[in-house]
Every structure is written in C-alpha cells, then in structure tokens.
C-alpha cells in the first residue's frame, strides 16, 4: 500500500527568480520562471492511468503528468522517482511561486472499500484516538531526536457523500519548533477496486484558499465506466480490509511525503527533515482497520 511507503520531505528552495534548482530536477540551473515554462501543462479533460479516471479541469486549473509532477516534487525537496498520477495546480500560479499550492494524485489499489461504516463514525471519538496514536508515535520520534507533529484537530471535519462516494476532510497540525500550524487537506474518491487520493498541504493562513480550491476539485475528479464504485463485482474483485474510518485515520499528512512546506518559517530554514510520519499513518490505518474487524455488526 502506498500509504505505508517511507515518507521524507525537506524544506524546499525559496522560489525566487535566479534561484538554481536541484540537479535532480534539471541538469542546468534555471530560474523559477524558466522551470515553470519547461513543464508540459495540460488543460481541459485529462484521462488518468490508461482510462482509470478523468479530471475535468475548468480553465483556472491545469495538470502535470507523472513525469513533470516528479520534477516538481524533486524541486520541492522529495527524492526523485515518486510514483503519482500527476498533480493539479491553480493556473494563476507556477509551482515555485510564493504561496503556491498543488494537489498530488495517487491511486491505492488496495481493494473495494466498504462504506457501510460511514453513517456510524463518531469523528470526535476518532480524532481523540488519532491524537493518542500521534502522541504514541511522537514518543518514539523524540527518542530518535526527530521532529514531531501534533494533531491539533479538524480544520474541516470529515464528510462523506454516499451518492458520489467521495470523502473529504482536513487536519490542523503543529510541528515541533514551528510557530505557524499546517493544514493537511485530503480527498478520497472510492472506486470499484481502489481509491483515488488527492492531497494538499499549506499553512493555516492558507486555509480559506485550500478549502475553496479542494472543494472545487472534489467535484471534477471521477472514475470512468468500469472503475466506478458501482462497478464492483464481488465475484472477481478484491475487497479492502478497512473502511472509511481507517481511510481518515491513515491519511495523516504522509502520502509518500509529497508535500511542499509552504509557510515561511520552514522555508527560512536551510535544512529540515521530517522522517517516519508515514509509519504513523500506517500504524493508525492498521489500528482502525483492526477495530472495524472486531466491532460487532450493526
């Protein structure tokens, strides 16, 4: 499962004209403007992963395919070779502009997620359990001298649309040594044999922008015929070992470490490494998966 892949992200280079980009992104030094112009932007309807899904982009959004998305993620401080289905950006900003944000698209083919628990989840209780899990994991990070992340609460509580089979939520987090809190915004689109993951991160001051943008993006990403939730065939398709609660608990800021740190306090640091948060996400996902298995049937 990609949620269990090791997460590592470092503070990005300040995106000012004349700043040289990392060698992993390009062999020659470029300005931010030159780098943005070198990307192969797509607009309109974009088909993902050989017909798996379609992104219906309005004119104020644009898309980068997996190869160019990897270039951007590398410049943002991630290790090269990240596996994504691409990224979505507001058309008004380049990926290296100050205050920019982007959405990483992935597909978890873990099986068909049963949404039967959607109506019965107590998200306040789930948040309490997630906080406890986070603190437990932080204790291990502190022993290793690593940065920790505290789950402050919901920036937007989870909501699930049963008709579209789409889930959205946002968390507010605080990193050790940082004054400004971070917002991690998550979208999950449930399909016949897996889940589309759309993830973005920004500072707390960007919350209104992220909320408006992600709610808009929620509406124009769809599985194609044959891959939709209703196309699940129990005779041949695998069923996931977790439900909605585990999806929420397991998405704790860590989807493969694909996130630019946008707030100035982080960018001002020469070197910041946040390690092992993916281990926390995996721990929480397994924990809540087990809780669902042991819970009595409704």
Secondary structure, 3 states (H helix, E strand, C coil): CHHHCCCEEECCCCCCCCCCCCCCCCCCCCCHHHHHHHCCEECCEEEECCCCEEEECCCCEEEECHHHHHHHHHHCCCCCCCCCCEEEEECCCCCCCCCCCEEEEEEECCCECCCCCCCCCCHHHHHHHHHHHHHHHHHHHHHCCCCCEEEEEEEEEEEEECCCCEEEEEEEEEECCCCCCEEEEEEEEEECCCEEEEEEEEEHHHHHHHHHHHHHHHHCEEECCCCEHHHCCCCCCCECCCCHHHHHHHCCCCCCCCCCCCCHHHHCCCCCEEECHHHHHHHHHHHHHHHHHHCCCC
